[in-house]
Amino acid sequence: MADQLGLDQQVCKARVVRNTDGLVENTQHAWAASLIRLLVNMKDAVAQARAPGLTELPVRRRAGYEAACTRLIQLGEPANPPSPPTGRRGRSMYASACN
């Protein structure tokens, strides 16, 4: 999933849920609440798969989760565009929805 999002490393899903939960509280965006539910469902599916000894979800199920996640992120991007570049080095300021 990190590759598809253009990230160098995996993202802590617990951090994503916390940040998204704050976004829901601040903006009431339905896509963000749906993303939280999806992430929790994904976590539960992995736990259920590990119980009988599997090491990963079946390919079709994983593809379905990835497609749903991509759809929700695409819904959220227009509502929460990144902050414009400042021309200064370092990390950019967070978008207003994250503050």
mmCIF file as gemmi writes it, N, C-alpha and C atoms, coordinates in Angstrom:
data_model
loop_
_atom_site.group_PDB
_atom_site.id
_atom_site.type_symbol
_atom_site.label_atom_id
_atom_site.label_alt_id
_atom_site.label_comp_id
_atom_site.label_asym_id
_atom_site.label_entity_id
_atom_site.label_seq_id
_atom_site.pdbx_PDB_ins_code
_atom_site.Cartn_x
_atom_site.Cartn_y
_atom_site.Cartn_z
_atom_site.occupancy
_atom_site.B_iso_or_equiv
_atom_site.pdbx_formal_charge
_atom_site.auth_seq_id
_atom_site.auth_asym_id
_atom_site.pdbx_PDB_model_num
ATOM 1 N N . MET Axp A 1 ? 0.822 -1.19 0 1 0 ? 1 A 1
ATOM 2 C CA . MET Axp A 1 ? 0 0 0 1 0 ? 1 A 1
ATOM 3 C C . MET Axp A 1 ? 0.87 1.258 0 1 0 ? 1 A 1
ATOM 4 N N . ALA Axp A 2 ? 1.982 1.224 0.734 1 0 ? 2 A 1
ATOM 5 C CA . ALA Axp A 2 ? 2.854 2.392 0.785 1 0 ? 2 A 1
ATOM 6 C C . ALA Axp A 2 ? 3.35 2.759 -0.609 1 0 ? 2 A 1
ATOM 7 N N . ASP Axp A 3 ? 3.666 1.75 -1.424 1 0 ? 3 A 1
ATOM 8 C CA . ASP Axp A 3 ? 4.132 2.012 -2.786 1 0 ? 3 A 1
ATOM 9 C C . ASP Axp A 3 ? 3.094 2.783 -3.588 1 0 ? 3 A 1
ATOM 10 N N . GLN Axp A 4 ? 1.825 2.39 -3.449 1 0 ? 4 A 1
ATOM 11 C CA . GLN Axp A 4 ? 0.763 3.021 -4.227 1 0 ? 4 A 1
ATOM 12 C C . GLN Axp A 4 ? 0.51 4.456 -3.793 1 0 ? 4 A 1
ATOM 13 N N . LEU Axp A 5 ? 0.82 4.756 -2.536 1 0 ? 5 A 1
ATOM 14 C CA . LEU Axp A 5 ? 0.619 6.117 -2.045 1 0 ? 5 A 1
ATOM 15 C C . LEU Axp A 5 ? 1.857 6.983 -2.254 1 0 ? 5 A 1
ATOM 16 N N . GLY Axp A 6 ? 2.897 6.412 -2.847 1 0 ? 6 A 1
ATOM 17 C CA . GLY Axp A 6 ? 4.113 7.174 -3.101 1 0 ? 6 A 1
ATOM 18 C C . GLY Axp A 6 ? 4.931 7.406 -1.85 1 0 ? 6 A 1
ATOM 19 N N . LEU Axp A 7 ? 4.862 6.491 -0.895 1 0 ? 7 A 1
ATOM 20 C CA . LEU Axp A 7 ? 5.588 6.633 0.364 1 0 ? 7 A 1
ATOM 21 C C . LEU Axp A 7 ? 6.826 5.75 0.358 1 0 ? 7 A 1
ATOM 22 N N . ASP Axp A 8 ? 7.855 6.183 1.083 1 0 ? 8 A 1
ATOM 23 C CA . ASP Axp A 8 ? 9.08 5.404 1.178 1 0 ? 8 A 1
ATOM 24 C C . ASP Axp A 8 ? 8.954 4.255 2.176 1 0 ? 8 A 1
ATOM 25 N N . GLN Axp A 9 ? 8.045 4.383 3.122 1 0 ? 9 A 1
ATOM 26 C CA . GLN Axp A 9 ? 7.897 3.359 4.149 1 0 ? 9 A 1
ATOM 27 C C . GLN Axp A 9 ? 6.437 3.213 4.538 1 0 ? 9 A 1
ATOM 28 N N . GLN Axp A 10 ? 6.144 2.167 5.289 1 0 ? 10 A 1
ATOM 29 C CA . GLN Axp A 10 ? 4.778 1.927 5.736 1 0 ? 10 A 1
ATOM 30 C C . GLN Axp A 10 ? 4.337 3.023 6.697 1 0 ? 10 A 1
ATOM 31 N N . VAL Axp A 11 ? 3.06 3.248 6.747 1 0 ? 11 A 1
ATOM 32 C CA . VAL Axp A 11 ? 2.472 4.23 7.634 1 0 ? 11 A 1
ATOM 33 C C . VAL Axp A 11 ? 1.828 3.49 8.805 1 0 ? 11 A 1
ATOM 34 N N . CYS Axp A 12 ? 1.998 4.002 9.998 1 0 ? 12 A 1
ATOM 35 C CA . CYS Axp A 12 ? 1.371 3.392 11.172 1 0 ? 12 A 1
ATOM 36 C C . CYS Axp A 12 ? -0.138 3.612 11.059 1 0 ? 12 A 1
ATOM 37 N N . LYS Axp A 13 ? -0.871 2.494 10.959 1 0 ? 13 A 1
ATOM 38 C CA . LYS Axp A 13 ? -2.322 2.609 10.778 1 0 ? 13 A 1
ATOM 39 C C . LYS Axp A 13 ? -3.002 3.227 11.988 1 0 ? 13 A 1
ATOM 40 N N . ALA Axp A 14 ? -2.461 2.985 13.196 1 0 ? 14 A 1
ATOM 41 C CA . ALA Axp A 14 ? -3.042 3.59 14.398 1 0 ? 14 A 1
ATOM 42 C C . ALA Axp A 14 ? -2.934 5.116 14.321 1 0 ? 14 A 1
ATOM 43 N N . ARG Axp A 15 ? -1.819 5.607 13.809 1 0 ? 15 A 1
ATOM 44 C CA . ARG Axp A 15 ? -1.65 7.065 13.656 1 0 ? 15 A 1
ATOM 45 C C . ARG Axp A 15 ? -2.619 7.614 12.622 1 0 ? 15 A 1
ATOM 46 N N . VAL Axp A 16 ? -2.807 6.869 11.533 1 0 ? 16 A 1
ATOM 47 C CA . VAL Axp A 16 ? -3.756 7.298 10.504 1 0 ? 16 A 1
ATOM 48 C C . VAL Axp A 16 ? -5.158 7.38 11.101 1 0 ? 16 A 1
ATOM 49 N N . VAL Axp A 17 ? -5.54 6.37 11.894 1 0 ? 17 A 1
ATOM 50 C CA . VAL Axp A 17 ? -6.872 6.384 12.513 1 0 ? 17 A 1
ATOM 51 C C . VAL Axp A 17 ? -7 7.574 13.463 1 0 ? 17 A 1
ATOM 52 N N . ARG Axp A 18 ? -5.984 7.832 14.288 1 0 ? 18 A 1
ATOM 53 C CA . ARG Axp A 18 ? -6.045 8.982 15.22 1 0 ? 18 A 1
ATOM 54 C C . ARG Axp A 18 ? -6.175 10.3 14.457 1 0 ? 18 A 1
ATOM 55 N N . ASN Axp A 19 ? -5.342 10.477 13.429 1 0 ? 19 A 1
ATOM 56 C CA . ASN Axp A 19 ? -5.401 11.72 12.652 1 0 ? 19 A 1
ATOM 57 C C . ASN Axp A 19 ? -6.738 11.864 11.935 1 0 ? 19 A 1
ATOM 58 N N . THR Axp A 20 ? -7.232 10.763 11.381 1 0 ? 20 A 1
ATOM 59 C CA . THR Axp A 20 ? -8.504 10.802 10.667 1 0 ? 20 A 1
ATOM 60 C C . THR Axp A 20 ? -9.651 11.046 11.634 1 0 ? 20 A 1
ATOM 61 N N . ASP Axp A 21 ? -9.541 10.486 12.841 1 0 ? 21 A 1
ATOM 62 C CA . ASP Axp A 21 ? -10.56 10.725 13.862 1 0 ? 21 A 1
ATOM 63 C C . ASP Axp A 21 ? -10.624 12.218 14.202 1 0 ? 21 A 1
ATOM 64 N N . GLY Axp A 22 ? -9.474 12.857 14.306 1 0 ? 22 A 1
ATOM 65 C CA . GLY Axp A 22 ? -9.446 14.301 14.535 1 0 ? 22 A 1
ATOM 66 C C . GLY Axp A 22 ? -10.061 15.06 13.378 1 0 ? 22 A 1
ATOM 67 N N . LEU Axp A 23 ? -9.827 14.58 12.173 1 0 ? 23 A 1
ATOM 68 C CA . LEU Axp A 23 ? -10.414 15.21 10.986 1 0 ? 23 A 1
ATOM 69 C C . LEU Axp A 23 ? -11.933 15.103 11.016 1 0 ? 23 A 1
ATOM 70 N N . VAL Axp A 24 ? -12.448 13.949 11.431 1 0 ? 24 A 1
ATOM 71 C CA . VAL Axp A 24 ? -13.9 13.77 11.54 1 0 ? 24 A 1
ATOM 72 C C . VAL Axp A 24 ? -14.463 14.746 12.565 1 0 ? 24 A 1
ATOM 73 N N . GLU Axp A 25 ? -13.795 14.871 13.713 1 0 ? 25 A 1
ATOM 74 C CA . GLU Axp A 25 ? -14.269 15.787 14.761 1 0 ? 25 A 1
ATOM 75 C C . GLU Axp A 25 ? -14.255 17.233 14.292 1 0 ? 25 A 1
ATOM 76 N N . ASN Axp A 26 ? -13.22 17.619 13.531 1 0 ? 26 A 1
ATOM 77 C CA . ASN Axp A 26 ? -13.081 19.014 13.106 1 0 ? 26 A 1
ATOM 78 C C . ASN Axp A 26 ? -13.926 19.376 11.888 1 0 ? 26 A 1
ATOM 79 N N . THR Axp A 27 ? -14.172 18.417 11.004 1 0 ? 27 A 1
ATOM 80 C CA . THR Axp A 27 ? -14.808 18.762 9.73 1 0 ? 27 A 1
ATOM 81 C C . THR Axp A 27 ? -16.116 18.037 9.444 1 0 ? 27 A 1
ATOM 82 N N . GLN Axp A 28 ? -16.381 16.947 10.149 1 0 ? 28 A 1
ATOM 83 C CA . GLN Axp A 28 ? -17.591 16.143 9.922 1 0 ? 28 A 1
ATOM 84 C C . GLN Axp A 28 ? -17.643 15.528 8.523 1 0 ? 28 A 1
ATOM 85 N N . HIS Axp A 29 ? -16.484 15.337 7.873 1 0 ? 29 A 1
ATOM 86 C CA . HIS Axp A 29 ? -16.454 14.73 6.539 1 0 ? 29 A 1
ATOM 87 C C . HIS Axp A 29 ? -16.841 13.258 6.613 1 0 ? 29 A 1
ATOM 88 N N . ALA Axp A 30 ? -17.81 12.854 5.813 1 0 ? 30 A 1
ATOM 89 C CA . ALA Axp A 30 ? -18.273 11.464 5.804 1 0 ? 30 A 1
ATOM 90 C C . ALA Axp A 30 ? -17.198 10.519 5.281 1 0 ? 30 A 1
ATOM 91 N N . TRP Axp A 31 ? -16.397 10.961 4.312 1 0 ? 31 A 1
ATOM 92 C CA . TRP Axp A 31 ? -15.362 10.092 3.758 1 0 ? 31 A 1
ATOM 93 C C . TRP Axp A 31 ? -14.367 9.696 4.839 1 0 ? 31 A 1
ATOM 94 N N . ALA Axp A 32 ? -14.067 10.616 5.757 1 0 ? 32 A 1
ATOM 95 C CA . ALA Axp A 32 ? -13.091 10.332 6.81 1 0 ? 32 A 1
ATOM 96 C C . ALA Axp A 32 ? -13.629 9.286 7.788 1 0 ? 32 A 1
ATOM 97 N N . ALA Axp A 33 ? -14.9 9.388 8.144 1 0 ? 33 A 1
ATOM 98 C CA . ALA Axp A 33 ? -15.51 8.386 9.026 1 0 ? 33 A 1
ATOM 99 C C . ALA Axp A 33 ? -15.528 7.026 8.335 1 0 ? 33 A 1
ATOM 100 N N . SER Axp A 34 ? -15.78 7.01 7.036 1 0 ? 34 A 1
ATOM 101 C CA . SER Axp A 34 ? -15.768 5.756 6.274 1 0 ? 34 A 1
ATOM 102 C C . SER Axp A 34 ? -14.36 5.161 6.23 1 0 ? 34 A 1
ATOM 103 N N . LEU Axp A 35 ? -13.35 6.024 6.137 1 0 ? 35 A 1
ATOM 104 C CA . LEU Axp A 35 ? -11.971 5.541 6.123 1 0 ? 35 A 1
ATOM 105 C C . LEU Axp A 35 ? -11.614 4.887 7.455 1 0 ? 35 A 1
ATOM 106 N N . ILE Axp A 36 ? -12.062 5.47 8.549 1 0 ? 36 A 1
ATOM 107 C CA . ILE Axp A 36 ? -11.807 4.865 9.859 1 0 ? 36 A 1
ATOM 108 C C . ILE Axp A 36 ? -12.448 3.48 9.934 1 0 ? 36 A 1
ATOM 109 N N . ARG Axp A 37 ? -13.702 3.388 9.52 1 0 ? 37 A 1
ATOM 110 C CA . ARG Axp A 37 ? -14.382 2.08 9.541 1 0 ? 37 A 1
ATOM 111 C C . ARG Axp A 37 ? -13.645 1.065 8.674 1 0 ? 37 A 1
ATOM 112 N N . LEU Axp A 38 ? -13.188 1.499 7.501 1 0 ? 38 A 1
ATOM 113 C CA . LEU Axp A 38 ? -12.46 0.606 6.601 1 0 ? 38 A 1
ATOM 114 C C . LEU Axp A 38 ? -11.166 0.122 7.252 1 0 ? 38 A 1
ATOM 115 N N . LEU Axp A 39 ? -10.411 1.018 7.877 1 0 ? 39 A 1
ATOM 116 C CA . LEU Axp A 39 ? -9.151 0.634 8.505 1 0 ? 39 A 1
ATOM 117 C C . LEU Axp A 39 ? -9.378 -0.348 9.652 1 0 ? 39 A 1
ATOM 118 N N . VAL Axp A 40 ? -10.417 -0.127 10.428 1 0 ? 40 A 1
ATOM 119 C CA . VAL Axp A 40 ? -10.737 -1.051 11.517 1 0 ? 40 A 1
ATOM 120 C C . VAL Axp A 40 ? -11.158 -2.405 10.956 1 0 ? 40 A 1
ATOM 121 N N . ASN Axp A 41 ? -11.957 -2.403 9.885 1 0 ? 41 A 1
ATOM 122 C CA . ASN Axp A 41 ? -12.357 -3.655 9.24 1 0 ? 41 A 1
ATOM 123 C C . ASN Axp A 41 ? -11.144 -4.404 8.682 1 0 ? 41 A 1
ATOM 124 N N . MET Axp A 42 ? -10.194 -3.66 8.123 1 0 ? 42 A 1
ATOM 125 C CA . MET Axp A 42 ? -8.978 -4.273 7.605 1 0 ? 42 A 1
ATOM 126 C C . MET Axp A 42 ? -8.181 -4.926 8.732 1 0 ? 42 A 1
ATOM 127 N N . LYS Axp A 43 ? -8.056 -4.234 9.846 1 0 ? 43 A 1
ATOM 128 C CA . LYS Axp A 43 ? -7.332 -4.767 11.005 1 0 ? 43 A 1
ATOM 129 C C . LYS Axp A 43 ? -7.993 -6.045 11.501 1 0 ? 43 A 1
ATOM 130 N N . ASP Axp A 44 ? -9.311 -6.03 11.589 1 0 ? 44 A 1
ATOM 131 C CA . ASP Axp A 44 ? -10.04 -7.221 12.043 1 0 ? 44 A 1
ATOM 132 C C . ASP Axp A 44 ? -9.877 -8.386 11.064 1 0 ? 44 A 1
ATOM 133 N N . ALA Axp A 45 ? -9.889 -8.088 9.763 1 0 ? 45 A 1
ATOM 134 C CA . ALA Axp A 45 ? -9.727 -9.139 8.754 1 0 ? 45 A 1
ATOM 135 C C . ALA Axp A 45 ? -8.349 -9.783 8.854 1 0 ? 45 A 1
ATOM 136 N N . VAL Axp A 46 ? -7.334 -8.975 9.11 1 0 ? 46 A 1
ATOM 137 C CA . VAL Axp A 46 ? -5.985 -9.522 9.263 1 0 ? 46 A 1
ATOM 138 C C . VAL Axp A 46 ? -5.912 -10.398 10.51 1 0 ? 46 A 1
ATOM 139 N N . ALA Axp A 47 ? -6.516 -9.955 11.599 1 0 ? 47 A 1
ATOM 140 C CA . ALA Axp A 47 ? -6.518 -10.755 12.829 1 0 ? 47 A 1
ATOM 141 C C . ALA Axp A 47 ? -7.217 -12.094 12.596 1 0 ? 47 A 1
ATOM 142 N N . GLN Axp A 48 ? -8.328 -12.079 11.881 1 0 ? 48 A 1
ATOM 143 C CA . GLN Axp A 48 ? -9.047 -13.326 11.59 1 0 ? 48 A 1
ATOM 144 C C . GLN Axp A 48 ? -8.226 -14.239 10.683 1 0 ? 48 A 1
ATOM 145 N N . ALA Axp A 49 ? -7.482 -13.66 9.753 1 0 ? 49 A 1
ATOM 146 C CA . ALA Axp A 49 ? -6.659 -14.462 8.848 1 0 ? 49 A 1
ATOM 147 C C . ALA Axp A 49 ? -5.48 -15.089 9.591 1 0 ? 49 A 1
ATOM 148 N N . ARG Axp A 50 ? -4.952 -14.382 10.571 1 0 ? 50 A 1
ATOM 149 C CA . ARG Axp A 50 ? -3.809 -14.902 11.326 1 0 ? 50 A 1
ATOM 150 C C . ARG Axp A 50 ? -4.197 -16.051 12.248 1 0 ? 50 A 1
ATOM 151 N N . ALA Axp A 51 ? -5.444 -16.074 12.711 1 0 ? 51 A 1
ATOM 152 C CA . ALA Axp A 51 ? -5.882 -17.114 13.651 1 0 ? 51 A 1
ATOM 153 C C . ALA Axp A 51 ? -5.626 -18.524 13.118 1 0 ? 51 A 1
ATOM 154 N N . PRO Axp A 52 ? -5.976 -18.829 11.86 1 0 ? 52 A 1
ATOM 155 C CA . PRO Axp A 52 ? -5.688 -20.177 11.357 1 0 ? 52 A 1
ATOM 156 C C . PRO Axp A 52 ? -4.261 -20.324 10.818 1 0 ? 52 A 1
ATOM 157 N N . GLY Axp A 53 ? -3.44 -19.286 10.966 1 0 ? 53 A 1
ATOM 158 C CA . GLY Axp A 53 ? -2.04 -19.391 10.558 1 0 ? 53 A 1
ATOM 159 C C . GLY Axp A 53 ? -1.677 -18.747 9.236 1 0 ? 53 A 1
ATOM 160 N N . LEU Axp A 54 ? -2.579 -18.024 8.61 1 0 ? 54 A 1
ATOM 161 C CA . LEU Axp A 54 ? -2.246 -17.34 7.354 1 0 ? 54 A 1
ATOM 162 C C . LEU Axp A 54 ? -1.288 -16.183 7.644 1 0 ? 54 A 1
ATOM 163 N N . THR Axp A 55 ? -0.481 -15.842 6.67 1 0 ? 55 A 1
ATOM 164 C CA . THR Axp A 55 ? 0.456 -14.728 6.842 1 0 ? 55 A 1
ATOM 165 C C . THR Axp A 55 ? 0.022 -13.477 6.098 1 0 ? 55 A 1
ATOM 166 N N . GLU Axp A 56 ? -1.007 -13.608 5.26 1 0 ? 56 A 1
ATOM 167 C CA . GLU Axp A 56 ? -1.528 -12.442 4.548 1 0 ? 56 A 1
ATOM 168 C C . GLU Axp A 56 ? -2.963 -12.706 4.106 1 0 ? 56 A 1
ATOM 169 N N . LEU Axp A 57 ? -3.64 -11.626 3.754 1 0 ? 57 A 1
ATOM 170 C CA . LEU Axp A 57 ? -5.007 -11.768 3.251 1 0 ? 57 A 1
ATOM 171 C C . LEU Axp A 57 ? -4.975 -12.315 1.828 1 0 ? 57 A 1
ATOM 172 N N . PRO Axp A 58 ? -6.044 -12.997 1.419 1 0 ? 58 A 1
ATOM 173 C CA . PRO Axp A 58 ? -6.12 -13.443 0.023 1 0 ? 58 A 1
ATOM 174 C C . PRO Axp A 58 ? -6.024 -12.235 -0.919 1 0 ? 58 A 1
ATOM 175 N N . VAL Axp A 59 ? -5.455 -12.466 -2.084 1 0 ? 59 A 1
ATOM 176 C CA . VAL Axp A 59 ? -5.192 -11.394 -3.043 1 0 ? 59 A 1
ATOM 177 C C . VAL Axp A 59 ? -6.46 -10.609 -3.391 1 0 ? 59 A 1
ATOM 178 N N . ARG Axp A 60 ? -7.557 -11.288 -3.652 1 0 ? 60 A 1
ATOM 179 C CA . ARG Axp A 60 ? -8.8 -10.599 -4.042 1 0 ? 60 A 1
ATOM 180 C C . ARG Axp A 60 ? -9.311 -9.715 -2.904 1 0 ? 60 A 1
ATOM 181 N N . ARG Axp A 61 ? -9.223 -10.21 -1.685 1 0 ? 61 A 1
ATOM 182 C CA . ARG Axp A 61 ? -9.704 -9.417 -0.551 1 0 ? 61 A 1
ATOM 183 C C . ARG Axp A 61 ? -8.823 -8.196 -0.339 1 0 ? 61 A 1
ATOM 184 N N . ARG Axp A 62 ? -7.515 -8.398 -0.448 1 0 ? 62 A 1
ATOM 185 C CA . ARG Axp A 62 ? -6.583 -7.281 -0.292 1 0 ? 62 A 1
ATOM 186 C C . ARG Axp A 62 ? -6.81 -6.235 -1.385 1 0 ? 62 A 1
ATOM 187 N N . ALA Axp A 63 ? -7.046 -6.693 -2.603 1 0 ? 63 A 1
ATOM 188 C CA . ALA Axp A 63 ? -7.31 -5.766 -3.717 1 0 ? 63 A 1
ATOM 189 C C . ALA Axp A 63 ? -8.587 -4.97 -3.469 1 0 ? 63 A 1
ATOM 190 N N . GLY Axp A 64 ? -9.604 -5.615 -2.909 1 0 ? 64 A 1
ATOM 191 C CA . GLY Axp A 64 ? -10.84 -4.899 -2.584 1 0 ? 64 A 1
ATOM 192 C C . GLY Axp A 64 ? -10.621 -3.815 -1.543 1 0 ? 64 A 1
ATOM 193 N N . TYR Axp A 65 ? -9.835 -4.141 -0.52 1 0 ? 65 A 1
ATOM 194 C CA . TYR Axp A 65 ? -9.524 -3.143 0.511 1 0 ? 65 A 1
ATOM 195 C C . TYR Axp A 65 ? -8.712 -1.982 -0.074 1 0 ? 65 A 1
ATOM 196 N N . GLU Axp A 66 ? -7.742 -2.309 -0.912 1 0 ? 66 A 1
ATOM 197 C CA . GLU Axp A 66 ? -6.919 -1.257 -1.522 1 0 ? 66 A 1
ATOM 198 C C . GLU Axp A 66 ? -7.76 -0.34 -2.408 1 0 ? 66 A 1
ATOM 199 N N . ALA Axp A 67 ? -8.692 -0.926 -3.163 1 0 ? 67 A 1
ATOM 200 C CA . ALA Axp A 67 ? -9.56 -0.118 -4.027 1 0 ? 67 A 1
ATOM 201 C C . ALA Axp A 67 ? -10.459 0.787 -3.198 1 0 ? 67 A 1
ATOM 202 N N . ALA Axp A 68 ? -11.012 0.251 -2.111 1 0 ? 68 A 1
ATOM 203 C CA . ALA Axp A 68 ? -11.884 1.057 -1.244 1 0 ? 68 A 1
ATOM 204 C C . ALA Axp A 68 ? -11.096 2.186 -0.595 1 0 ? 68 A 1
ATOM 205 N N . CYS Axp A 69 ? -9.88 1.887 -0.16 1 0 ? 69 A 1
ATOM 206 C CA . CYS Axp A 69 ? -9.038 2.911 0.468 1 0 ? 69 A 1
ATOM 207 C C . CYS Axp A 69 ? -8.696 4.013 -0.536 1 0 ? 69 A 1
ATOM 208 N N . THR Axp A 70 ? -8.345 3.612 -1.74 1 0 ? 70 A 1
ATOM 209 C CA . THR Axp A 70 ? -8.014 4.59 -2.784 1 0 ? 70 A 1
ATOM 210 C C . THR Axp A 70 ? -9.212 5.486 -3.088 1 0 ? 70 A 1
ATOM 211 N N . ARG Axp A 71 ? -10.411 4.899 -3.189 1 0 ? 71 A 1
ATOM 212 C CA . ARG Axp A 71 ? -11.631 5.694 -3.453 1 0 ? 71 A 1
ATOM 213 C C . ARG Axp A 71 ? -11.85 6.728 -2.345 1 0 ? 71 A 1
ATOM 214 N N . LEU Axp A 72 ? -11.703 6.309 -1.105 1 0 ? 72 A 1
ATOM 215 C CA . LEU Axp A 72 ? -11.945 7.228 0.007 1 0 ? 72 A 1
ATOM 216 C C . LEU Axp A 72 ? -10.901 8.342 0.046 1 0 ? 72 A 1
ATOM 217 N N . ILE Axp A 73 ? -9.666 8.002 -0.235 1 0 ? 73 A 1
ATOM 218 C CA . ILE Axp A 73 ? -8.614 9.031 -0.266 1 0 ? 73 A 1
ATOM 219 C C . ILE Axp A 73 ? -8.884 10.014 -1.397 1 0 ? 73 A 1
ATOM 220 N N . GLN Axp A 74 ? -9.328 9.516 -2.547 1 0 ? 74 A 1
ATOM 221 C CA . GLN Axp A 74 ? -9.648 10.409 -3.665 1 0 ? 74 A 1
ATOM 222 C C . GLN Axp A 74 ? -10.821 11.329 -3.33 1 0 ? 74 A 1
ATOM 223 N N . LEU Axp A 75 ? -11.766 10.851 -2.528 1 0 ? 75 A 1
ATOM 224 C CA . LEU Axp A 75 ? -12.872 11.704 -2.091 1 0 ? 75 A 1
ATOM 225 C C . LEU Axp A 75 ? -12.38 12.797 -1.145 1 0 ? 75 A 1
ATOM 226 N N . GLY Axp A 76 ? -11.412 12.459 -0.318 1 0 ? 76 A 1
ATOM 227 C CA . GLY Axp A 76 ? -10.924 13.414 0.675 1 0 ? 76 A 1
ATOM 228 C C . GLY Axp A 76 ? -9.953 14.442 0.149 1 0 ? 76 A 1
ATOM 229 N N . GLU Axp A 77 ? -9.226 14.13 -0.897 1 0 ? 77 A 1
ATOM 230 C CA . GLU Axp A 77 ? -8.214 15.057 -1.399 1 0 ? 77 A 1
ATOM 231 C C . GLU Axp A 77 ? -8.77 16.42 -1.805 1 0 ? 77 A 1
ATOM 232 N N . PRO Axp A 78 ? -9.877 16.504 -2.556 1 0 ? 78 A 1
ATOM 233 C CA . PRO Axp A 78 ? -10.388 17.832 -2.913 1 0 ? 78 A 1
ATOM 234 C C . PRO Axp A 78 ? -10.861 18.627 -1.696 1 0 ? 78 A 1
ATOM 235 N N . ALA Axp A 79 ? -11.366 17.938 -0.69 1 0 ? 79 A 1
ATOM 236 C CA . ALA Axp A 79 ? -11.866 18.63 0.498 1 0 ? 79 A 1
ATOM 237 C C . ALA Axp A 79 ? -10.733 19.089 1.408 1 0 ? 79 A 1
ATOM 238 N N . ASN Axp A 80 ? -9.557 18.474 1.276 1 0 ? 80 A 1
ATOM 239 C CA . ASN Axp A 80 ? -8.419 18.79 2.141 1 0 ? 80 A 1
ATOM 240 C C . ASN Axp A 80 ? -7.139 18.876 1.326 1 0 ? 80 A 1
ATOM 241 N N . PRO Axp A 81 ? -7.017 19.894 0.469 1 0 ? 81 A 1
ATOM 242 C CA . PRO Axp A 81 ? -5.814 19.99 -0.354 1 0 ? 81 A 1
ATOM 243 C C . PRO Axp A 81 ? -4.594 20.274 0.518 1 0 ? 81 A 1
ATOM 244 N N . PRO Axp A 82 ? -3.411 19.848 0.073 1 0 ? 82 A 1
ATOM 245 C CA . PRO Axp A 82 ? -2.211 20.139 0.851 1 0 ? 82 A 1
ATOM 246 C C . PRO Axp A 82 ? -1.94 21.634 0.886 1 0 ? 82 A 1
ATOM 247 N N . SER Axp A 83 ? -1.241 22.069 1.91 1 0 ? 83 A 1
ATOM 248 C CA . SER Axp A 83 ? -0.872 23.484 2.013 1 0 ? 83 A 1
ATOM 249 C C . SER Axp A 83 ? 0.068 23.835 0.864 1 0 ? 83 A 1
ATOM 250 N N . PRO Axp A 84 ? -0.024 25.063 0.347 1 0 ? 84 A 1
ATOM 251 C CA . PRO Axp A 84 ? 0.875 25.451 -0.749 1 0 ? 84 A 1
ATOM 252 C C . PRO Axp A 84 ? 2.315 25.513 -0.24 1 0 ? 84 A 1
ATOM 253 N N . PRO Axp A 85 ? 3.282 25.254 -1.125 1 0 ? 85 A 1
ATOM 254 C CA . PRO Axp A 85 ? 4.687 25.313 -0.71 1 0 ? 85 A 1
ATOM 255 C C . PRO Axp A 85 ? 5.065 26.725 -0.286 1 0 ? 85 A 1
ATOM 256 N N . THR Axp A 86 ? 5.922 26.813 0.716 1 0 ? 86 A 1
ATOM 257 C CA . THR Axp A 86 ? 6.33 28.118 1.241 1 0 ? 86 A 1
ATOM 258 C C . THR Axp A 86 ? 7.638 28.59 0.654 1 0 ? 86 A 1
ATOM 259 N N . GLY Axp A 87 ? 8.389 27.666 0.009 1 0 ? 87 A 1
ATOM 260 C CA . GLY Axp A 87 ? 9.699 28.026 -0.51 1 0 ? 87 A 1
ATOM 261 C C . GLY Axp A 87 ? 10.788 27.837 0.537 1 0 ? 87 A 1
ATOM 262 N N . ARG Axp A 88 ? 10.394 27.487 1.742 1 0 ? 88 A 1
ATOM 263 C CA . ARG Axp A 88 ? 11.359 27.25 2.818 1 0 ? 88 A 1
ATOM 264 C C . ARG Axp A 88 ? 11.641 25.757 2.916 1 0 ? 88 A 1
ATOM 265 N N . ARG Axp A 89 ? 12.804 25.432 3.45 1 0 ? 89 A 1
ATOM 266 C CA . ARG Axp A 89 ? 13.144 24.028 3.635 1 0 ? 89 A 1
ATOM 267 C C . ARG Axp A 89 ? 12.354 23.443 4.795 1 0 ? 89 A 1
ATOM 268 N N . GLY Axp A 90 ? 12.273 22.137 4.81 1 0 ? 90 A 1
ATOM 269 C CA . GLY Axp A 90 ? 11.598 21.475 5.912 1 0 ? 90 A 1
ATOM 270 C C . GLY Axp A 90 ? 10.161 21.097 5.565 1 0 ? 90 A 1
ATOM 271 N N . ARG Axp A 91 ? 9.513 20.553 6.564 1 0 ? 91 A 1
ATOM 272 C CA . ARG Axp A 91 ? 8.145 20.072 6.394 1 0 ? 91 A 1
ATOM 273 C C . ARG Axp A 91 ? 7.183 21.23 6.257 1 0 ? 91 A 1
ATOM 274 N N . SER Axp A 92 ? 6.214 21.079 5.36 1 0 ? 92 A 1
ATOM 275 C CA . SER Axp A 92 ? 5.2 22.118 5.172 1 0 ? 92 A 1
ATOM 276 C C . SER Axp A 92 ? 4.227 22.13 6.326 1 0 ? 92 A 1
ATOM 277 N N . MET Axp A 93 ? 3.533 23.223 6.476 1 0 ? 93 A 1
ATOM 278 C CA . MET Axp A 93 ? 2.487 23.308 7.493 1 0 ? 93 A 1
ATOM 279 C C . MET Axp A 93 ? 1.388 22.333 7.131 1 0 ? 93 A 1
ATOM 280 N N . TYR Axp A 94 ? 0.663 21.865 8.15 1 0 ? 94 A 1
ATOM 281 C CA . TYR Axp A 94 ? -0.466 20.987 7.897 1 0 ? 94 A 1
ATOM 282 C C . TYR Axp A 94 ? -1.61 21.793 7.305 1 0 ? 94 A 1
ATOM 283 N N . ALA Axp A 95 ? -2.467 21.103 6.567 1 0 ? 95 A 1
ATOM 284 C CA . ALA Axp A 95 ? -3.675 21.747 6.056 1 0 ? 95 A 1
ATOM 285 C C . ALA Axp A 95 ? -4.552 22.162 7.22 1 0 ? 95 A 1
ATOM 286 N N . SER Axp A 96 ? -5.427 23.113 7.018 1 0 ? 96 A 1
ATOM 287 C CA . SER Axp A 96 ? -6.247 23.639 8.103 1 0 ? 96 A 1
ATOM 288 C C . SER Axp A 96 ? -7.113 22.577 8.764 1 0 ? 96 A 1
ATOM 289 N N . ALA Axp A 97 ? -7.509 21.547 8.034 1 0 ? 97 A 1
ATOM 290 C CA . ALA Axp A 97 ? -8.35 20.489 8.608 1 0 ? 97 A 1
ATOM 291 C C . ALA Axp A 97 ? -7.602 19.713 9.684 1 0 ? 97 A 1
ATOM 292 N N . CYS Axp A 98 ? -6.279 19.7 9.611 1 0 ? 98 A 1
ATOM 293 C CA . CYS Axp A 98 ? -5.492 18.933 10.588 1 0 ? 98 A 1
ATOM 294 C C . CYS Axp A 98 ? -5.173 19.743 11.825 1 0 ? 98 A 1
ATOM 295 N N . ASN Axp A 99 ? -5.39 21.019 11.795 1 0 ? 99 A 1
ATOM 296 C CA . ASN Axp A 99 ? -5.039 21.864 12.955 1 0 ? 99 A 1
ATOM 297 C C . ASN Axp A 99 ? -6.143 21.925 13.956 1 0 ? 99 A 1
